[in-house]
Amino acid sequence: MKKYMMMAAAAIVALASCNNASPKMDEEPTSADNTTSGGLKIAFVEVDSLMTQYEFCKEKSLDLQKKSNNARNTLNQKGQQLQSAAANFQQKLQNNGFTSREQAESQQAAIQRQQQSLQELQARLENELANETAKFNEALRDSLMNFLNAYNKDKKYDLILTKQGDNILYAAKRFDITNDVIKGLNKRYKKAPAAKKDEKKDEKK
């Protein structure tokens, strides 16, 4: 149980880490000039802000949290049933409640099968959550890359970095394009359902 909960929590934290761990950027006014002294035009995106403000991330993180909670509740319920069966077996064994040795062995075998079933269920739920997390990470990466490819046609950045926690120790505020990226991604995400509906209408025709 503890192993499963640690895995689920780690997955959720990785998907929706908060901004508390991120150091404050300097507050110099934003400039239209993102060019370094060497002529390199660079920008960066705050990953923590992206995770908490991009609607796709917020919805998917909530979905993963619900699945994690459901899995935990299911495992807790199955675990309690197993504990109850084991306690009942032990009590009957101590009180000579079995009519024969074969009956005791049969019930013990049933408990062992129940334990094996619980372990298999735990492994399956962990694997499902890991697969869902991997799919989300891939979808997020594709979404971000597609947006940046279109976004950079006009902006012409030579380098766009990701900033999460303290992986970048210092960066001037003028290089921060996080708000632009979040607004653009959310605008695209809101249009996506309408586009899918139009596609379905065309298919019916």
C-alpha positions as CSV (number, residue, x, y, z in Angstrom):
1,M,0.0,0.0,0.0
2,K,2.7,2.5,1.0
3,K,4.6,1.8,-2.3
4,Y,1.5,2.5,-4.3
5,M,0.7,5.7,-2.5
6,M,4.2,7.0,-2.9
7,M,4.1,6.3,-6.6
8,A,0.7,8.0,-7.1
9,A,1.8,11.0,-5.1
10,A,5.0,11.3,-7.0
11,A,3.1,11.2,-10.3
12,I,0.7,13.9,-9.2
13,V,3.4,16.2,-7.8
14,A,5.4,15.8,-11.0
15,L,2.4,16.9,-13.0
16,A,1.2,19.7,-10.8
17,S,4.1,21.1,-8.8
18,C,3.4,24.4,-7.2
19,N,5.3,27.7,-7.6
20,N,6.5,27.8,-4.0
21,A,9.8,26.1,-4.9
22,S,10.5,28.6,-7.6
23,P,12.8,31.5,-6.8
24,K,11.5,35.0,-7.5
25,M,12.6,36.7,-10.7
26,D,13.9,40.2,-10.7
27,E,11.2,42.8,-11.2
28,E,12.9,44.9,-13.9
29,P,10.3,46.2,-16.5
30,T,9.6,44.0,-19.4
31,S,11.3,45.0,-22.6
32,A,10.5,44.2,-26.2
33,D,14.2,43.5,-26.7
34,N,15.0,39.9,-25.7
35,T,18.4,40.0,-27.3
36,T,21.5,39.3,-25.3
37,S,24.7,41.3,-25.6
38,G,26.0,38.6,-28.0
39,G,23.0,39.0,-30.3
40,L,21.3,35.8,-29.2
41,K,17.5,36.2,-28.8
42,I,16.4,34.0,-25.9
43,A,13.3,33.4,-23.8
44,F,12.1,31.1,-21.0
45,V,8.8,29.5,-19.8
46,E,8.0,28.9,-16.2
47,V,7.0,25.2,-16.1
48,D,5.3,25.6,-12.7
49,S,3.0,28.3,-13.9
50,L,2.3,26.4,-17.0
51,M,1.2,23.4,-14.9
52,T,-1.2,25.4,-12.8
53,Q,-2.6,27.8,-15.4
54,Y,-2.8,25.8,-18.6
55,E,-6.4,24.4,-18.7
56,F,-5.3,21.1,-20.2
57,C,-2.8,20.5,-17.4
58,K,-5.3,21.5,-14.7
59,E,-8.0,19.2,-16.1
60,K,-5.7,16.3,-16.6
61,S,-4.1,16.7,-13.2
62,L,-7.5,16.6,-11.6
63,D,-8.4,13.5,-13.6
64,L,-5.2,11.7,-12.5
65,Q,-5.9,12.7,-8.9
66,K,-9.3,11.2,-9.0
67,K,-8.0,8.0,-10.5
68,S,-5.3,7.9,-7.8
69,N,-7.9,8.4,-5.1
70,N,-10.2,5.7,-6.6
71,A,-7.3,3.3,-6.8
72,R,-6.3,4.0,-3.2
73,N,-9.8,3.5,-1.9
74,T,-10.2,0.2,-3.8
75,L,-6.9,-1.1,-2.4
76,N,-7.8,0.0,1.1
77,Q,-11.1,-1.8,0.9
78,K,-9.5,-5.0,-0.5
79,G,-6.8,-4.8,2.1
80,Q,-9.3,-4.5,5.0
81,Q,-11.1,-7.5,3.6
82,L,-7.9,-9.5,3.5
83,Q,-7.0,-8.5,7.1
84,S,-10.4,-9.5,8.3
85,A,-10.2,-12.9,6.6
86,A,-6.7,-13.5,8.0
87,A,-7.8,-12.5,11.5
88,N,-10.9,-14.7,11.3
89,F,-8.7,-17.6,10.2
90,Q,-6.3,-17.1,13.0
91,Q,-9.0,-16.9,15.6
92,K,-10.7,-20.1,14.4
93,L,-7.3,-21.9,14.3
94,Q,-6.6,-20.9,17.9
95,N,-10.0,-22.0,19.1
96,N,-10.0,-25.3,17.2
97,G,-12.8,-24.0,15.0
98,F,-12.0,-26.2,12.0
99,T,-13.5,-29.6,11.8
100,S,-10.5,-31.0,10.0
101,R,-7.0,-30.2,8.9
102,E,-8.1,-30.1,5.3
103,Q,-10.7,-27.4,6.1
104,A,-8.1,-25.2,7.7
105,E,-5.7,-25.7,4.8
106,S,-8.4,-24.9,2.3
107,Q,-9.3,-21.6,4.1
108,Q,-5.6,-20.7,4.4
109,A,-5.1,-21.3,0.6
110,A,-8.1,-19.1,-0.1
111,I,-6.5,-16.3,2.0
112,Q,-3.3,-16.7,0.1
113,R,-5.2,-16.4,-3.2
114,Q,-6.9,-13.3,-1.9
115,Q,-3.5,-11.8,-1.0
116,Q,-2.1,-12.7,-4.5
117,S,-5.1,-11.1,-6.1
118,L,-4.6,-7.9,-4.1
119,Q,-0.9,-7.7,-5.1
120,E,-1.8,-8.2,-8.8
121,L,-4.5,-5.5,-8.5
122,Q,-2.0,-3.1,-6.9
123,A,0.5,-3.7,-9.7
124,R,-2.1,-3.2,-12.4
125,L,-3.4,0.0,-10.9
126,E,0.2,1.3,-10.6
127,N,0.9,0.4,-14.2
128,E,-2.3,2.1,-15.4
129,L,-1.5,5.3,-13.5
130,A,2.0,5.3,-14.9
131,N,0.7,4.8,-18.4
132,E,-1.8,7.7,-18.0
133,T,1.0,9.9,-16.7
134,A,3.2,9.0,-19.7
135,K,0.4,9.8,-22.1
136,F,-0.2,13.1,-20.4
137,N,3.4,14.1,-20.5
138,E,3.6,13.2,-24.3
139,A,0.4,15.1,-25.0
140,L,1.7,18.1,-23.1
141,R,5.0,18.1,-24.9
142,D,3.3,17.9,-28.3
143,S,0.9,20.7,-27.4
144,L,3.7,22.9,-26.2
145,M,6.0,22.2,-29.1
146,N,3.3,22.8,-31.7
147,F,2.4,26.1,-30.1
148,L,6.0,27.3,-29.9
149,N,6.6,26.4,-33.5
150,A,3.8,28.6,-34.5
151,Y,4.5,31.3,-31.9
152,N,8.2,31.5,-32.9
153,K,7.4,32.2,-36.6
154,D,6.9,35.8,-35.6
155,K,9.0,36.1,-32.5
156,K,12.2,34.6,-34.0
157,Y,13.8,33.3,-30.8
158,D,17.1,31.5,-31.1
159,L,16.6,29.7,-27.8
160,I,13.5,29.0,-25.6
161,L,14.3,27.5,-22.2
162,T,12.1,25.9,-19.6
163,K,12.5,27.1,-16.0
164,Q,11.4,24.8,-13.1
165,G,12.6,25.2,-9.6
166,D,16.2,26.4,-9.6
167,N,17.4,24.8,-12.8
168,I,18.0,28.4,-14.0
169,L,19.6,30.3,-11.1
170,Y,18.9,33.7,-12.6
171,A,17.1,35.2,-15.6
172,A,16.0,38.8,-16.3
173,K,12.3,39.2,-16.3
174,R,12.3,40.5,-19.9
175,F,13.1,37.0,-21.1
176,D,10.0,35.6,-19.5
177,I,7.3,34.6,-22.1
178,T,5.3,32.4,-19.8
179,N,2.1,34.5,-19.8
180,D,2.2,34.7,-23.6
181,V,2.6,30.9,-23.9
182,I,-0.2,30.2,-21.3
183,K,-2.6,32.6,-23.0
184,G,-1.9,31.1,-26.4
185,L,-2.2,27.5,-25.2
186,N,-5.5,28.2,-23.4
187,K,-6.8,29.9,-26.5
188,R,-6.0,26.9,-28.6
189,Y,-7.3,24.5,-26.1
190,K,-10.7,26.3,-25.9
191,K,-11.0,26.1,-29.7
192,A,-10.2,22.4,-29.8
193,P,-13.7,21.0,-28.8
194,A,-15.4,23.2,-31.4
195,A,-13.1,22.0,-34.1
196,K,-13.8,18.4,-33.1
197,K,-17.5,19.0,-33.3
198,D,-17.1,20.4,-36.8
199,E,-15.1,17.4,-37.9
200,K,-17.9,15.1,-36.6
201,K,-20.5,17.1,-38.6
202,D,-18.5,16.8,-41.7
203,E,-18.1,13.0,-41.2
204,K,-21.9,12.6,-40.9
205,K,-22.4,14.5,-44.2
